[in-house]
Amino acid sequence: MDVALGGTFDPVHDGHRRLFERAFELGDVTVGLTSDDLAPKTRHVERRVRSFDERKAQLETELEPLAAEQDREFEIRRLDEPTGIATEPQFDYLVVSPETRDGGKQINDIRRERGYEPLDVVVVPHKLAADGDIISSTRIVHGEIDEHGAVLEDDESENTP
């Protein structure tokens, strides 16, 4: 089976790892990684995103052991549009997080228009941080949590009387 998933993955965290693990359980994986042009457009909060090459290198490091563990293949491809690679005919599954579930519906609409079978959309629940909120790259970049969801100390609170 061929599995598609996509994202910006900057930085990679345990929520992403949960998506990757589920994808490799299902089959060989193709990850659509947002291009330098697309990545900022997919952010809900404006923030710096590392270059495609930097993100791809980190992603390869993350995916190699997971692929080996499941005896699967993987490929990383550049995404230039939000619906990306999943509209191509070869895929069987699309792995998404809860907030990208609607994108899966849009992708299946495009696939139907093109005469392709719809994908089985597999929704992977969020991984929660220690504070009960979701682990997100934005929270990591803002220094709230680490990649595993541990809450980081707030320097300002230490200086507040």
FENZI-V138005 format. One record per pair of residues at least 24 apart in sequence whose ideal C-beta (glycine too) atoms are under 10 Angstrom apart, sorted by the first residue. I is the first residue (numbers start at 0). GAP is how many residues later the second one is. D is the distance in whole Angstrom. If there is no record, write none. Layout:
BEGIN
I | GAP | D
I | GAP | D
END
This chain:
BEGIN
0 | 25 | 6
0 | 26 | 3
0 | 27 | 7
0 | 28 | 10
0 | 71 | 10
0 | 90 | 9
0 | 91 | 5
0 | 92 | 6
0 | 119 | 9
1 | 24 | 9
1 | 25 | 6
1 | 26 | 6
1 | 27 | 8
1 | 28 | 7
1 | 71 | 10
1 | 73 | 10
1 | 86 | 9
1 | 87 | 10
1 | 88 | 5
1 | 89 | 5
1 | 90 | 5
1 | 91 | 7
1 | 117 | 10
2 | 24 | 5
2 | 25 | 7
2 | 26 | 5
2 | 27 | 7
2 | 28 | 9
2 | 69 | 9
2 | 71 | 9
2 | 83 | 10
2 | 88 | 7
2 | 89 | 7
2 | 90 | 4
2 | 91 | 8
2 | 92 | 6
2 | 116 | 9
2 | 117 | 9
2 | 119 | 8
3 | 25 | 8
3 | 26 | 5
3 | 27 | 8
3 | 28 | 7
3 | 73 | 9
3 | 80 | 8
3 | 81 | 5
3 | 82 | 4
3 | 83 | 9
3 | 84 | 8
3 | 86 | 9
3 | 87 | 5
3 | 88 | 9
3 | 89 | 7
3 | 90 | 5
3 | 91 | 7
3 | 92 | 10
3 | 100 | 10
3 | 103 | 9
3 | 115 | 7
4 | 24 | 7
4 | 25 | 8
4 | 26 | 6
4 | 27 | 7
4 | 28 | 10
4 | 79 | 10
4 | 80 | 9
4 | 81 | 8
4 | 86 | 10
4 | 88 | 9
4 | 89 | 7
4 | 90 | 4
4 | 91 | 7
4 | 92 | 9
4 | 95 | 9
4 | 117 | 9
4 | 119 | 9
5 | 24 | 9
5 | 25 | 7
5 | 26 | 3
5 | 27 | 7
5 | 28 | 7
5 | 32 | 10
5 | 36 | 9
5 | 71 | 9
5 | 73 | 5
5 | 76 | 8
5 | 77 | 9
5 | 78 | 5
5 | 79 | 7
5 | 80 | 7
5 | 88 | 9
5 | 89 | 9
5 | 90 | 9
5 | 94 | 8
5 | 97 | 9
5 | 101 | 10
6 | 24 | 8
6 | 25 | 8
6 | 26 | 7
6 | 27 | 7
6 | 32 | 9
6 | 35 | 8
6 | 48 | 9
6 | 52 | 9
6 | 72 | 8
6 | 77 | 10
6 | 89 | 9
6 | 90 | 8
6 | 93 | 8
6 | 130 | 9
7 | 25 | 7
7 | 26 | 5
7 | 27 | 10
7 | 30 | 8
7 | 31 | 5
7 | 32 | 9
7 | 33 | 10
7 | 34 | 6
7 | 35 | 7
7 | 41 | 6
7 | 42 | 9
7 | 44 | 10
7 | 47 | 7
7 | 71 | 9
7 | 129 | 7
8 | 24 | 6
8 | 25 | 8
8 | 30 | 10
8 | 40 | 10
8 | 41 | 10
8 | 46 | 6
8 | 47 | 9
8 | 49 | 7
8 | 50 | 6
8 | 53 | 8
8 | 67 | 10
8 | 128 | 8
9 | 24 | 9
9 | 29 | 7
9 | 33 | 10
9 | 37 | 9
9 | 38 | 9
9 | 39 | 5
9 | 40 | 5
9 | 41 | 9
9 | 42 | 10
9 | 44 | 8
9 | 45 | 5
9 | 48 | 8
9 | 49 | 9
9 | 127 | 6
9 | 128 | 10
9 | 130 | 9
9 | 131 | 8
10 | 38 | 10
10 | 39 | 8
10 | 43 | 10
10 | 44 | 9
10 | 47 | 7
10 | 126 | 6
10 | 129 | 6
10 | 130 | 7
10 | 135 | 10
10 | 136 | 6
11 | 43 | 8
11 | 46 | 6
11 | 47 | 7
11 | 49 | 9
11 | 50 | 5
11 | 51 | 9
11 | 125 | 8
11 | 128 | 10
11 | 135 | 7
12 | 114 | 8
12 | 116 | 9
12 | 121 | 10
12 | 122 | 5
12 | 123 | 8
12 | 124 | 6
12 | 126 | 9
12 | 127 | 6
12 | 132 | 8
12 | 133 | 8
12 | 134 | 4
12 | 135 | 7
12 | 136 | 8
13 | 113 | 5
13 | 114 | 10
13 | 115 | 9
13 | 121 | 6
13 | 131 | 10
13 | 132 | 9
13 | 133 | 6
13 | 134 | 5
13 | 135 | 6
14 | 82 | 7
14 | 109 | 8
14 | 110 | 9
14 | 111 | 6
14 | 112 | 4
14 | 113 | 9
14 | 114 | 9
14 | 119 | 7
14 | 120 | 4
14 | 121 | 7
14 | 122 | 9
14 | 132 | 9
14 | 133 | 10
14 | 134 | 8
15 | 43 | 9
15 | 46 | 8
15 | 81 | 9
15 | 108 | 10
15 | 111 | 9
15 | 119 | 9
15 | 120 | 10
15 | 121 | 8
15 | 131 | 9
16 | 45 | 7
16 | 46 | 10
16 | 49 | 8
16 | 110 | 8
16 | 118 | 10
16 | 130 | 9
16 | 131 | 9
17 | 77 | 10
17 | 79 | 9
17 | 106 | 6
17 | 107 | 8
17 | 108 | 8
17 | 109 | 5
17 | 117 | 9
18 | 76 | 6
18 | 77 | 8
18 | 78 | 7
18 | 81 | 10
18 | 103 | 9
18 | 105 | 5
18 | 108 | 9
19 | 39 | 9
19 | 42 | 7
19 | 43 | 6
19 | 46 | 5
19 | 47 | 9
19 | 54 | 9
19 | 75 | 8
19 | 104 | 9
20 | 45 | 6
20 | 48 | 9
20 | 49 | 9
20 | 74 | 10
20 | 103 | 9
21 | 71 | 9
21 | 73 | 6
21 | 100 | 6
21 | 101 | 10
21 | 102 | 5
21 | 103 | 10
22 | 40 | 9
22 | 43 | 9
22 | 44 | 10
22 | 47 | 9
22 | 49 | 9
22 | 51 | 9
22 | 70 | 8
22 | 71 | 9
22 | 72 | 4
22 | 99 | 8
22 | 101 | 9
23 | 39 | 8
23 | 42 | 5
23 | 43 | 6
23 | 44 | 10
23 | 45 | 7
23 | 46 | 4
23 | 47 | 9
23 | 48 | 5
23 | 49 | 10
23 | 50 | 8
23 | 71 | 10
24 | 41 | 10
24 | 45 | 7
24 | 47 | 9
24 | 68 | 10
24 | 70 | 9
24 | 97 | 9
25 | 44 | 9
25 | 46 | 9
25 | 66 | 8
25 | 67 | 5
25 | 68 | 10
25 | 69 | 7
25 | 94 | 9
25 | 96 | 7
26 | 43 | 9
26 | 45 | 7
26 | 46 | 9
26 | 64 | 9
26 | 65 | 7
26 | 66 | 7
27 | 39 | 8
27 | 42 | 9
27 | 43 | 10
27 | 44 | 5
27 | 45 | 4
27 | 46 | 7
27 | 47 | 8
27 | 64 | 10
28 | 34 | 7
28 | 37 | 9
28 | 38 | 7
28 | 41 | 9
28 | 43 | 6
28 | 44 | 8
28 | 45 | 4
28 | 46 | 8
28 | 47 | 9
28 | 64 | 9
28 | 66 | 8
29 | 43 | 9
29 | 44 | 7
29 | 45 | 5
29 | 46 | 8
29 | 47 | 6
29 | 54 | 10
29 | 55 | 6
29 | 56 | 9
29 | 58 | 9
29 | 60 | 8
29 | 61 | 7
30 | 25 | 9
30 | 28 | 6
30 | 29 | 10
30 | 31 | 10
30 | 32 | 7
30 | 43 | 7
30 | 44 | 7
30 | 45 | 5
30 | 46 | 7
30 | 48 | 9
30 | 53 | 10
30 | 54 | 9
30 | 64 | 10
31 | 43 | 10
31 | 44 | 8
31 | 45 | 6
31 | 46 | 8
31 | 47 | 4
31 | 48 | 9
31 | 49 | 10
31 | 50 | 9
31 | 51 | 9
31 | 52 | 4
31 | 53 | 4
31 | 54 | 7
32 | 26 | 6
32 | 43 | 5
32 | 44 | 7
32 | 45 | 6
32 | 46 | 6
32 | 51 | 9
32 | 52 | 10
33 | 44 | 8
33 | 45 | 5
33 | 46 | 8
33 | 47 | 10
33 | 48 | 8
33 | 50 | 8
34 | 43 | 5
34 | 44 | 6
34 | 45 | 5
34 | 46 | 9
34 | 49 | 10
35 | 42 | 9
35 | 44 | 10
36 | 41 | 10
36 | 42 | 10
36 | 43 | 7
36 | 44 | 10
37 | 40 | 9
37 | 41 | 6
37 | 42 | 6
37 | 43 | 7
37 | 44 | 7
37 | 46 | 9
38 | 40 | 9
40 | 40 | 10
40 | 41 | 8
41 | 37 | 9
41 | 40 | 7
41 | 58 | 10
42 | 94 | 9
42 | 95 | 7
43 | 55 | 9
43 | 92 | 9
43 | 94 | 7
44 | 91 | 9
44 | 92 | 10
44 | 93 | 5
44 | 94 | 10
44 | 96 | 9
44 | 97 | 8
45 | 92 | 10
46 | 90 | 8
46 | 91 | 6
46 | 94 | 5
46 | 95 | 8
47 | 93 | 7
48 | 88 | 9
48 | 92 | 9
49 | 91 | 10
51 | 24 | 10
51 | 26 | 6
51 | 27 | 10
81 | 24 | 8
81 | 25 | 9
82 | 24 | 5
82 | 26 | 9
82 | 27 | 6
82 | 28 | 9
85 | 24 | 9
85 | 25 | 8
85 | 33 | 6
85 | 35 | 9
86 | 24 | 6
86 | 26 | 9
86 | 27 | 7
86 | 29 | 8
86 | 32 | 9
87 | 26 | 9
87 | 28 | 8
88 | 25 | 8
88 | 26 | 9
88 | 27 | 5
88 | 28 | 8
89 | 26 | 9
90 | 25 | 9
90 | 26 | 9
90 | 28 | 6
90 | 29 | 10
91 | 25 | 8
91 | 27 | 7
91 | 28 | 7
92 | 26 | 6
92 | 27 | 5
92 | 28 | 8
92 | 29 | 6
93 | 24 | 9
93 | 25 | 4
93 | 26 | 7
93 | 27 | 5
93 | 28 | 7
93 | 29 | 10
94 | 24 | 10
94 | 25 | 10
94 | 26 | 8
94 | 27 | 5
94 | 28 | 8
94 | 29 | 6
95 | 25 | 6
95 | 26 | 7
95 | 27 | 6
95 | 28 | 7
96 | 26 | 7
96 | 27 | 6
96 | 28 | 8
96 | 29 | 6
96 | 30 | 10
96 | 37 | 9
96 | 39 | 10
97 | 25 | 6
97 | 26 | 8
97 | 27 | 7
97 | 28 | 6
97 | 36 | 9
98 | 24 | 10
98 | 27 | 8
98 | 35 | 9
98 | 37 | 10
99 | 24 | 10
END
